[in-house]
């Protein structure tokens, strides 16, 4: 690390003022790297040592000026990351290697691509990126970690990490992308007549069931909406059995709604004067991020209405370019969500384990392109712009 830089590890994001941290993120940054989001995670007890997320933020200082940072955590399990490495932990156990703690560079419980190297304006970006990588590796070794994992970096960051000797992993999410739709009918026109009829029928079901759907945002949001979002999140976790571990607290939702009123939205489905389902989303001018959903009544296609169709329509109206509904969900493909590469990079300090992981990643990567082609075939989207408007 350059002699004029000082590394400081933060044991809480609140150890640095929000203004200084957010000055590194730039305008329209994904919400997951903002000080308010990380603070809500940590101060609510959702991402703390007691829950397996021990804050270990990497910050570089020149004198009293914060010039670069990476959000990072010492992890004591692999839950809530969505770049699944449970099999790696099992392999480590067979080799007699302590897999935990590991150092994770990224935002807790947030499977969305975001910058992992936050650099002050006017600074030497390449040099400070390398300094943060070095800081991550050295602090992980000194802290007794088994490994370093950069989760959901941008593609250019993933390429740099690979150049620096980390093993790059590419996995898929399914994102809706707006090539310039003028209205919802333009979106429907990209499907063949059979699929188009299916989507129309599914979306029409809400009105037939007496369900209305709307988005609550801005000044209309209050603590009752935060509590409602937590209730839906908790209900969904409970429905998933042992994999549905409740990791976020109600206080997290209260803090996030209060601190990020311009970033938070709540989609609500109402029936008979009662809110029966909802989805907690985050927004920037160009992107919508779907996070948590839940319901207290079951109705056909309700999930699709609340989590997909309604928000697609609103993205078109607002001119947003991308809708990221989160990890998993192959059902999204048939509804026009396209396979999209997401990245991670990994360095395991035990050479035998590191070699085994790299061999696994090579085999995994060989199946990636066929999976993309299969997903694209299933989606069946017509190229845009269309030569003629589809009807029916």
Residue, then its C-alpha position, 0 to 999 in steps of 0.5 A: x500500500x502506498x506510504x501516504x495512505x493509512x488503512x483504517x478498519x471500521x467496526x461499525x459504519x457509524x465510525x465514519x460520518x455519512x457525508x464522508x462515506x456517501x461522498x465516495x458513492x457518487x450520484x444515483x448510487x445503488x442504495x445498498x452501498x449508502x451509509x444509511x442502508x448499511x447503518x440500518x443493517x447494523x444498528x438494527x441488529x440485522x448485520x452484526x457479529x451476533x448474526x454472523x455479519x461482523x462489520x470490517x469496512x476497509x477505509x483508506x485515508x490521506x491525512x484526515x481525508x477519506x479517499x477510498x472504501x469498501x464495505x466489508x464483513x467478517x462472515x461466520x456463516x454463508x447465509x444471506x449472500x446468494x453466491x452460494x459457497x456451502x459446498x466449498x465450506x463442506x470441502x474445507x471441513x473435509x480438508x480440516x480447514x476452518x472456513x469461517x470466518x471469511x472476509x466478504x466485501x459487499x453489502x449484507x443481504x443485498x444480492x445486487x451489483x454495486x460498486x465495491x471500490x468507492x473512490x473519492x472524486x479526483x483520486x487515482x482510481x486504478x491505484x486506490x482499487x489495487x490498494x483496497x484489494x491489497x487491504x482486503x487480502x492482508x487484513x483477512x490473512x491477519x484476521x485469521x480468515x480462510x478466504x476473501x470474497x468480493x460479492x456482486x462487484x461491477x463487471x470491470x471490478x470483477x475483471x480487475x480482481x481476476x487480473x489480480x489473481x482471484x478466481x472469478x465466478x459468473x452466475x445468472x440473475x433474471x432482469x427486466x430491461x427496457x429497450x425503449x418501450x412507449x407503453x405496456x403494450x410494447x412490452x407485451x408485443x415482444x411475446x408470441x400470441x400464446x404467451x401474450x394472452x397468458x400474460x394478459x390473463x394473469x394480469x387481469x386476474x387481480x381485477x376479477x379477484x377484487x384486488x387493487x394494486x398501487x405503489x406507496x412512496x415518498x411522503x405517503x410512507x410512514x412507520x406503519x408501512x415499514x411494519x407492514x413490509x416487515x410483516x410480509x417479509x417475516x411471513x415469507x420467511x416462515x413459509x420457506x421452512x428451514x431455508x426461510x431464516x428471518x435475518x432482518x429485524x423490524x427495526x431495520x425496516x423502520x430505519x430504512x423507511x425513515x432514512x431513505x424516503x426517496x429510495x424506498x417504495x412499497x407495492x400494496x395489494x388491497x382486497x375488501x379494504x385490507x392490505x393482503x400482500x406487498x413488496x418492498x422495493x428500492x429505486x434509483x432514477x434508472x433502476x428498480x430493485x425488488x427486495x422482499x414480498x409477502x402475503x396474508x391471503x393466497x390468490x392465483x397470480x398474486x405474486x406475479x401482480x405484486x412483484x412483476x407486472x405492476x412494477x414493469x408497468x411503472x418502470x415503463x412509465x417512469x422510463x427506468x432502464x432495468x428492473x432487478x427483482x433479486x436472486x433466483x426465480x426461473x419463473x421470471x424468464x417466461x415473463x420477459x426477464x432476461x438472463x443477466x450475468x452477475x459476478x463474484x471473485x474469490x481467493x482461498x488461502x489454503x492452496x488445496x482448497x483454492x485449487x479445488x474451487x477453481x476447478x469447480x468454477x471452470x466446470x460451472x462456467x462451461x455450463x453457463x452459455x448453454x443455460x443462457x441460451x436455454x433461458x433466452x429460448x424459453x423467454x422467446x422475446x422478439x427482437x426490439x424494435x419490432x417491425x410491426x405492432x403485434x396484436x391479440 
